[in-house]
């Protein structure tokens, strides 16, 4: 679809920013899953172990969701050169916002 106002650079920035968020989400879920798995090796039966076990299961489900979203988003990504340019614009915008505070 062609847009009248939204430039190609803006579209690239949106999709790259979105994918960056999904990858961060995936990374955090993977870290949590590692933690929960390690904790469950030593936790004794009880309320806390039950809670960690539940969190582990929820994290597995959430990780599957994120992987699915990443899978369908990957074909929508721009070329590697445009990804690099978008990341630079996103980082520059973040630095500008930080200095304006």
GUMARDO-495634 format. One record per atom (N, C-alpha, C, O, CB): residue number from 1; residue in one letter; x, y, z. Coordinates in Angstrom, 1 decimal. Atoms other than C-alpha are relative to their C-alpha. Glycine has a CB too. Example, Ala and Ser with C-alpha at 12.3 -4.5 7.8 and 13.67 -1.06 7.14 Angstrom:
REM GUMARDO-495634
  seq  type       u       v       w
    1     A     0.9    -1.2     0.0
    1     A    12.3    -4.5     7.8
    1     A     0.9     1.2     0.0
    1     A     1.9     1.2     0.7
    1     A    -1.0     0.0     1.2
    2     S    -0.9    -1.1     0.0
    2     S    13.7    -1.1     7.1
    2     S    -0.8     1.1     0.8
    2     S    -0.3     2.2     0.9
    2     S     0.4     0.5    -1.4
//
This chain:
REM GUMARDO-495634
  seq  type       u       v       w
    1     X     0.8    -1.2     0.0
    1     X     0.0     0.0     0.0
    1     X     0.9     1.2     0.0
    1     X     1.9     1.3     0.7
    1     X    -1.0     0.0     1.2
    2     X    -0.7    -1.3     0.0
    2     X     1.2     3.5    -0.8
    2     X    -0.6     0.9     0.9
    2     X    -1.9     1.0     1.0
    2     X     0.1     0.6    -1.4
    3     X     0.6    -1.0    -0.9
    3     X     0.8     6.1     1.8
    3     X     0.3     1.4    -0.5
    3     X     1.3     1.7    -1.1
    3     X     0.6    -0.2     1.4
    4     X    -0.2    -1.4     0.5
    4     X     0.4     9.8     1.1
    4     X     0.9     0.8     0.9
    4     X     1.6     1.7     0.5
    4     X    -1.4     0.7    -0.1
    5     X    -0.7    -0.8    -1.0
    5     X     1.9    11.1     4.3
    5     X     1.2    -0.7     0.6
    5     X     2.3    -0.2     0.8
    5     X    -0.9     0.5     1.0
    6     X    -1.0     0.8    -0.7
    6     X     3.9     8.3     5.9
    6     X     1.1    -0.4    -0.9
    6     X     0.9    -1.1    -1.9
    6     X    -0.7    -1.3     0.6
    7     X    -1.1     0.2     0.9
    7     X     7.3     8.2     4.4
    7     X     0.5    -1.5     0.1
    7     X     0.2    -2.1     1.1
    7     X     1.1     1.0     0.2
    8     X    -0.7     1.3    -0.1
    8     X     9.3     5.0     3.7
    8     X     0.9    -0.1     1.2
    8     X     0.9    -1.1     1.9
    8     X     0.8    -0.3    -1.3
    9     X    -0.8     0.0    -1.2
    9     X    11.7     6.0     6.4
    9     X    -0.8    -0.2     1.3
    9     X    -0.4    -0.9     2.2
    9     X     0.8     1.3     0.0
   10     X     0.9     0.1    -1.2
   10     X     8.9     6.4     8.9
   10     X    -0.5    -1.5     0.1
   10     X    -0.6    -2.0     1.2
   10     X    -1.2     1.0    -0.1
   11     X     0.5     1.4     0.0
   11     X     7.5     3.0     7.9
   11     X     1.1    -1.0     0.5
   11     X     0.9    -1.8     1.3
   11     X    -0.4    -0.5    -1.4
   12     X    -1.2     0.9    -0.4
   12     X    11.0     1.4     8.3
   12     X     0.2     0.2     1.5
   12     X     0.4    -0.8     2.2
   12     X     1.2     0.4    -0.8
   13     X    -0.2    -0.3    -1.4
   13     X    11.4     3.1    11.7
   13     X    -1.1    -0.7     0.9
   13     X    -0.7    -1.3     1.9
   13     X    -0.1     1.5     0.3
   14     X     1.1     0.7    -0.8
   14     X     8.0     1.7    12.9
   14     X     0.2    -1.5     0.0
   14     X     0.2    -2.1     1.1
   14     X    -1.4     0.3    -0.7
   15     X    -0.2     1.5     0.0
   15     X     8.7    -1.9    11.8
   15     X     1.2    -0.4     0.7
   15     X     1.2    -1.4     1.4
   15     X     0.0    -0.5    -1.4
   16     X    -1.2     0.4    -0.7
   16     X    12.2    -1.9    13.1
   16     X    -0.1     0.2     1.5
   16     X     0.3    -0.6     2.3
   16     X     1.2     0.9    -0.6
   17     X     0.3    -0.2    -1.4
   17     X    11.1    -0.4    16.4
   17     X    -0.8    -1.1     0.6
   17     X    -0.6    -1.6     1.7
   17     X    -0.6     1.4     0.2
   18     X     0.9     1.1    -0.4
   18     X     8.4    -3.0    16.6
   18     X     0.8    -1.3     0.2
   18     X     0.6    -1.9     1.3
   18     X    -1.1    -0.2    -1.0
   19     X    -0.8     1.2     0.0
   19     X    10.8    -5.8    15.9
   19     X     1.0     0.0     1.2
   19     X     1.2    -1.0     1.9
   19     X     0.7    -0.3    -1.3
   20     X    -0.9    -0.2    -1.1
   20     X    13.3    -4.4    18.4
   20     X    -0.8    -0.3     1.3
   20     X    -0.2    -1.0     2.2
   20     X     0.6     1.4     0.0
   21     X     0.8     0.3    -1.2
   21     X    10.5    -4.5    21.1
   21     X    -0.3    -1.5     0.1
   21     X    -0.2    -2.0     1.2
   21     X    -1.3     0.8    -0.1
   22     X     0.3     1.4    -0.1
   22     X     9.6    -8.1    20.2
   22     X     1.3    -0.8     0.4
   22     X     1.2    -1.7     1.2
   22     X    -0.5    -0.5    -1.4
   23     X    -1.2     0.7    -0.4
   23     X    13.2    -9.2    20.4
   23     X     0.4     0.2     1.4
   23     X     0.9    -0.7     2.1
   23     X     1.2     0.4    -1.0
   24     X    -0.2    -0.3    -1.4
   24     X    13.6    -7.5    23.7
   24     X    -0.9    -0.8     0.9
   24     X    -0.5    -1.4     1.9
   24     X    -0.2     1.5     0.4
   25     X     1.0     0.8    -0.7
   25     X    10.5    -9.2    24.9
   25     X     0.4    -1.5     0.0
   25     X     0.4    -2.1     1.1
   25     X    -1.4     0.1    -0.6
   26     X    -0.5     1.4     0.1
   26     X    11.8   -12.6    23.7
   26     X     1.2    -0.2     0.9
   26     X     1.3    -1.2     1.6
   26     X     0.4    -0.3    -1.5
   27     X    -1.2     0.1    -0.8
   27     X    15.2   -12.0    25.4
   27     X    -0.4    -0.1     1.5
   27     X     0.1    -0.9     2.2
   27     X     0.9     1.2    -0.3
   28     X     0.4     0.0    -1.4
   28     X    13.5   -11.2    28.7
   28     X    -0.7    -1.3     0.4
   28     X    -0.5    -1.8     1.5
   28     X    -0.9     1.2     0.3
   29     X     0.7     1.2    -0.3
   29     X    11.2   -14.2    28.5
   29     X     1.0    -1.2     0.1
   29     X     0.9    -2.1     0.9
   29     X    -1.0    -0.3    -1.1
   30     X    -1.0     1.1    -0.1
   30     X    14.2   -16.5    27.8
   30     X     0.9     0.1     1.2
   30     X     1.1    -0.9     1.8
   30     X     1.0     0.2    -1.3
   31     X    -0.7    -0.2    -1.2
   31     X    16.1   -15.0    30.7
   31     X    -0.8    -0.5     1.2
   31     X    -0.3    -1.3     2.1
   31     X     0.4     1.4     0.3
   32     X     0.9     0.5    -1.1
   32     X    13.1   -15.6    33.0
   32     X    -0.1    -1.5     0.0
   32     X    -0.1    -2.1     1.1
   32     X    -1.3     0.7    -0.1
   33     X     0.1     1.5     0.1
   33     X    12.7   -19.1    31.7
   33     X     1.2    -0.7     0.6
   33     X     1.0    -1.7     1.3
   33     X    -0.3    -0.4    -1.4
   34     X    -1.2     0.6    -0.6
   34     X    16.3   -19.9    32.6
   34     X     0.0     0.1     1.5
   34     X     0.3    -0.9     2.2
   34     X     1.2     0.7    -0.6
   35     X     0.1    -0.3    -1.4
   35     X    15.8   -18.4    36.0
   35     X    -1.0    -1.0     0.7
   35     X    -0.6    -1.7     1.7
   35     X    -0.3     1.4     0.4
   36     X     1.0     0.8    -0.6
   36     X    12.6   -20.3    36.7
   36     X     0.4    -1.5     0.0
   36     X     0.3    -2.2     1.0
   36     X    -1.3     0.2    -0.7
   37     X    -0.5     1.4     0.1
   37     X    14.1   -23.6    35.5
   37     X     1.0    -0.3     1.0
   37     X     1.0    -1.4     1.7
   37     X     0.5    -0.2    -1.4
   38     X    -1.0     0.2    -1.0
   38     X    17.1   -23.2    37.7
   38     X    -0.6     0.0     1.4
   38     X    -0.2    -0.8     2.3
   38     X     1.1     1.1    -0.1
   39     X     0.6    -0.1    -1.3
   39     X    15.0   -22.2    40.7
   39     X    -0.8    -1.3     0.3
   39     X    -0.7    -1.8     1.5
   39     X    -1.0     1.2     0.1
   40     X     0.8     1.2    -0.2
   40     X    12.7   -25.2    40.3
   40     X     0.9    -1.3     0.3
   40     X     0.4    -2.2     0.9
   40     X    -0.8    -0.3    -1.2
   41     X    -0.8     1.1    -0.3
   41     X    15.7   -27.5    40.6
   41     X     0.3    -0.2     1.5
   41     X     0.6    -1.3     2.0
   41     X     1.4     0.1    -0.8
   42     X    -0.3     0.0    -1.4
   42     X    16.2   -26.6    44.2
   42     X    -1.1     0.4     1.0
   42     X    -1.0     0.2     2.2
   42     X     1.2     0.9     0.3
   43     X     1.1    -0.4    -0.9
   43     X    12.9   -25.2    45.5
   43     X    -0.7    -1.2     0.6
   43     X    -1.0    -2.2    -0.1
   43     X    -0.9     0.9    -0.7
   44     X     0.8     1.0    -0.6
   44     X    11.1   -27.3    48.0
   44     X    -1.5     0.2    -0.3
   44     X    -1.9     1.3    -0.6
   44     X     0.3    -0.1     1.6
   45     X     1.5    -0.1     0.2
   45     X     7.4   -28.1    47.7
   45     X    -0.6     1.1     0.8
   45     X    -0.2     1.2     2.0
   45     X    -0.6    -1.4     0.2
   46     X     0.7    -1.1    -0.7
   46     X     5.2   -25.3    48.7
   46     X    -0.6     1.1    -0.9
   46     X    -0.5     1.0    -2.1
   46     X     0.9     0.6     1.0
   47     X     0.6    -1.1     0.7
   47     X     3.5   -22.1    47.7
   47     X     0.9     0.7    -1.0
   47     X     0.5     1.0    -2.1
   47     X    -0.6     1.0     1.0
   48     X    -1.0    -0.7     0.9
   48     X     6.6   -20.4    46.3
   48     X     0.4    -0.9    -1.2
   48     X     0.4    -0.4    -2.3
   48     X     1.2     0.4     0.8
   49     X    -0.4     0.9     1.1
   49     X     7.6   -23.5    44.2
   49     X    -1.2    -0.1    -1.0
   49     X    -1.0    -0.1    -2.2
   49     X     0.3    -1.4     0.5
   50     X     1.2     0.1     0.9
   50     X     4.0   -23.7    42.9
   50     X    -0.1     1.3    -0.8
   50     X    -0.4     1.2    -2.0
   50     X    -1.3    -0.1     0.8
   51     X     0.1    -1.3     0.7
   51     X     4.1   -20.0    42.0
   51     X     1.1     0.1    -1.1
   51     X     0.8     0.5    -2.3
   51     X     0.2     1.2     1.0
   52     X    -1.1     0.0     1.0
   52     X     7.5   -20.3    40.2
   52     X    -0.4    -1.0    -1.2
   52     X    -0.1    -0.7    -2.3
   52     X     1.3    -0.4     0.6
   53     X     0.4     1.0     1.1
   53     X     6.2   -23.4    38.3
   53     X    -1.1     0.6    -0.9
   53     X    -1.0     0.4    -2.1
   53     X    -0.5    -1.3     0.7
   54     X     1.0    -0.7     0.8
   54     X     3.2   -21.4    37.2
   54     X     0.6     1.0    -0.9
   54     X     0.2     1.2    -2.1
   54     X    -1.1     0.6     0.9
   55     X    -0.7    -1.1     0.8
   55     X     5.4   -18.5    36.1
   55     X     0.8    -0.7    -1.2
   55     X     0.8    -0.1    -2.3
   55     X     0.9     0.8     0.9
   56     X    -0.7     0.7     1.1
   56     X     7.5   -21.0    34.1
   56     X    -0.9    -0.4    -1.1
   56     X    -0.6    -0.1    -2.3
   56     X     0.7    -1.3     0.6
   57     X     0.9     0.4     1.0
   57     X     4.5   -22.3    32.3
   57     X    -0.5     1.2    -0.8
   57     X    -0.7     1.1    -2.0
   57     X    -1.2    -0.8     0.6
   58     X     0.5    -1.2     0.7
   58     X     3.2   -18.8    31.5
   58     X     1.1     0.6    -0.9
   58     X     0.8     1.1    -2.0
   58     X    -0.4     1.0     1.1
   59     X    -1.1    -0.5     0.8
   59     X     6.6   -17.8    30.3
   59     X     0.2    -0.8    -1.3
   59     X     0.5    -0.3    -2.4
   59     X     1.3     0.0     0.8
   60     X    -0.1     0.9     1.2
   60     X     6.8   -20.8    27.9
   60     X    -1.1     0.4    -1.0
   60     X    -0.8     0.5    -2.2
   60     X    -0.2    -1.5     0.4
   61     X     1.1    -0.5     0.9
   61     X     3.4   -19.7    26.5
   61     X     0.3     1.3    -0.6
   61     X     0.1     1.5    -1.8
   61     X    -1.3     0.0     0.8
   62     X    -0.3    -1.4     0.5
   62     X     4.4   -16.1    26.2
   62     X     1.1     0.0    -1.1
   62     X     1.1     0.7    -2.1
   62     X     0.3     1.0     1.1
   63     X    -1.2     0.1     0.9
   63     X     7.7   -17.1    24.5
   63     X    -0.5    -0.5    -1.4
   63     X     0.0    -0.1    -2.4
   63     X     1.1    -0.9     0.6
   64     X     0.6     0.5     1.3
   64     X     5.7   -19.1    21.9
   64     X    -0.8     1.1    -0.7
   64     X    -0.7     1.1    -2.0
   64     X    -0.9    -1.2     0.3
   65     X     0.7    -1.1     0.7
   65     X     3.5   -16.1    21.2
   65     X     1.0     1.0    -0.6
   65     X     0.8     1.4    -1.8
   65     X    -0.9     0.8     1.0
   66     X    -1.0    -0.9     0.5
   66     X     6.5   -13.8    20.8
   66     X     0.7    -0.6    -1.2
   66     X     0.9     0.1    -2.2
   66     X     1.0     0.4     1.1
   67     X    -0.6     0.6     1.1
   67     X     8.2   -16.3    18.5
   67     X    -0.9     0.0    -1.2
   67     X    -0.4     0.2    -2.3
   67     X     0.5    -1.4     0.4
   68     X     1.0     0.0     1.1
   68     X     5.1   -16.5    16.4
   68     X    -0.1     1.4    -0.6
   68     X    -0.1     1.5    -1.9
   68     X    -1.4    -0.4     0.5
   69     X     0.0    -1.4     0.5
   69     X     4.9   -12.7    16.1
   69     X     1.2     0.3    -0.8
   69     X     1.2     0.9    -1.8
   69     X    -0.2     1.0     1.2
   70     X    -1.3    -0.2     0.7
   70     X     8.6   -12.5    15.2
   70     X     0.0    -0.7    -1.4
   70     X     0.4    -0.2    -2.4
   70     X     1.2    -0.4     0.8
   71     X     0.0     0.8     1.2
   71     X     8.1   -15.2    12.6
   71     X    -0.8     0.6    -1.1
   71     X    -0.4     0.6    -2.3
   71     X    -0.6    -1.4     0.3
   72     X     0.8    -0.6     1.1
   72     X     5.3   -13.4    10.7
   72     X     0.5     1.5    -0.2
   72     X     0.1     2.0    -1.3
   72     X    -1.4     0.1     0.4
   73     X    -0.5    -1.3     0.3
   73     X     7.1   -10.0    11.1
   73     X     1.2     0.0    -0.8
   73     X     1.5     1.0    -1.6
   73     X     0.2     0.7     1.4
   74     X    -1.3     0.1     0.7
   74     X    10.4   -11.1     9.7
   74     X    -0.1     0.3    -1.5
   74     X     0.7     1.0    -2.0
   74     X     0.7    -1.4     0.2
   75     X     0.1    -0.2     1.4
   75     X     9.2   -11.2     6.1
   75     X    -0.4     1.5    -0.3
   75     X    -0.2     2.0    -1.5
   75     X    -1.0    -0.9    -0.6
   76     X     0.4    -1.4     0.2
   76     X     7.9    -7.6     6.5
   76     X     1.2     1.0     0.2
   76     X     1.0     2.2    -0.1
   76     X    -1.1     0.4     1.0
   77     X    -1.1    -0.8    -0.3
   77     X    11.3    -6.3     7.5
   77     X     0.6     0.6    -1.2
   77     X     0.7    -0.1    -2.3
   77     X     1.1    -0.7     0.9
   78     X    -0.7    -0.6     1.1
   78     X    13.1    -3.9     5.2
   78     X     1.4    -0.6    -0.2
   78     X     1.8    -1.5     0.6
   78     X     0.2     1.5     0.2
   79     X    -1.3     0.5     0.3
   79     X    16.5    -4.6     3.7
   79     X     1.0     0.3     1.2
   79     X     0.7     1.2     2.0
   79     X     0.6     0.6    -1.3
   80     X    -0.9    -0.3    -1.0
   80     X    19.5    -4.8     6.0
   80     X     0.5     1.4     0.1
   80     X     0.7     2.0     1.2
   80     X     1.2    -1.0    -0.1
   81     X    -0.4    -1.4     0.0
   81     X    20.7    -1.4     4.9
   81     X    -1.0     0.9     0.6
   81     X    -0.7     1.9     1.3
   81     X     0.4     0.4    -1.5
   82     X     1.0    -0.9    -0.6
   82     X    17.4     0.2     5.7
   82     X    -0.3    -0.3     1.5
   82     X    -0.6     0.6     2.2
   82     X    -1.3    -0.3    -0.8
   83     X     0.1     0.3    -1.4
   83     X    17.3    -1.6     9.0
   83     X     1.0     0.8     0.8
   83     X     0.8     1.4     1.8
   83     X     0.1    -1.6     0.3
   84     X    -1.1    -0.8    -0.6
   84     X    20.7    -0.1     9.9
   84     X    -0.4     1.5     0.1
   84     X    -0.2     2.1     1.1
   84     X     1.3    -0.2    -0.8
   85     X     0.3    -1.4     0.0
   85     X    19.5     3.3     8.9
   85     X    -1.1     0.3     1.0
   85     X    -1.1     1.4     1.7
   85     X    -0.4     0.5    -1.4
   86     X     1.1    -0.2    -1.0
   86     X    16.3     3.0    10.9
   86     X     0.5    -0.1     1.4
   86     X     0.1     0.7     2.3
   86     X    -1.1    -1.1    -0.3
   87     X    -0.6     0.1    -1.4
   87     X    18.2     1.8    14.0
   87     X     0.7     1.3     0.4
   87     X     0.6     1.8     1.5
   87     X     0.9    -1.2     0.1
   88     X    -0.7    -1.3    -0.3
   88     X    20.4     4.9    13.7
   88     X    -0.9     1.1     0.3
   88     X    -0.7     1.9     1.2
   88     X     0.9     0.3    -1.2
   89     X     1.0    -1.1    -0.2
   89     X    17.4     7.2    13.4
   89     X    -0.7    -0.2     1.4
   89     X    -0.9     0.8     2.1
   89     X    -1.0     0.0    -1.1
   90     X     0.7     0.3    -1.3
   90     X    15.7     5.5    16.4
   90     X     0.9     0.3     1.2
   90     X     0.5     1.0     2.1
   90     X    -0.4    -1.5     0.0
   91     X    -0.9    -0.3    -1.0
   91     X    18.8     5.7    18.5
   91     X     0.3     1.5     0.2
   91     X     0.4     2.0     1.3
   91     X     1.4    -0.7    -0.2
   92     X    -0.2    -1.5    -0.1
   92     X    19.4     9.4    17.6
   92     X    -1.2     0.7     0.6
   92     X    -1.1     1.6     1.4
   92     X     0.2     0.5    -1.4
   93     X     1.2    -0.6    -0.6
   93     X    15.8    10.2    18.5
   93     X     0.0    -0.3     1.5
   93     X    -0.4     0.6     2.3
   93     X    -1.3    -0.6    -0.7
   94     X     0.0     0.4    -1.4
   94     X    16.2     8.4    21.8
   94     X     1.0     0.9     0.8
   94     X     0.8     1.3     1.9
   94     X     0.4    -1.4     0.2
   95     X    -1.0    -0.8    -0.6
   95     X    19.4    10.4    22.5
   95     X    -0.5     1.5     0.1
   95     X    -0.3     2.1     1.1
   95     X     1.3     0.0    -0.8
   96     X     0.6    -1.4    -0.1
   96     X    17.6    13.7    21.7
   96     X    -1.0     0.1     1.1
   96     X    -1.0     1.1     1.8
   96     X    -0.7     0.3    -1.4
   97     X     1.0     0.0    -1.1
   97     X    14.8    12.8    24.1
   97     X     0.7     0.0     1.3
   97     X     0.2     0.7     2.2
   97     X    -1.0    -1.2    -0.2
   98     X    -0.8     0.1    -1.2
   98     X    17.3    12.0    26.8
   98     X     0.6     1.3     0.4
   98     X     0.6     1.7     1.5
   98     X     1.0    -1.1     0.0
   99     X    -0.7    -1.3    -0.3
   99     X    19.1    15.3    26.5
   99     X    -1.0     1.1     0.2
   99     X    -0.7     2.1     0.8
   99     X     0.9     0.4    -1.2
  100     X     1.0    -1.0    -0.2
  100     X    15.8    17.3    26.4
  100     X    -0.6    -0.1     1.4
  100     X    -1.3     0.8     1.8
  100     X    -1.1    -0.2    -1.0
  101     X     0.6     0.2    -1.3
  101     X    14.8    16.0    29.9
  101     X     0.7     0.9     1.0
  101     X     0.3     0.9     2.2
  101     X     0.1    -1.4     0.5
//
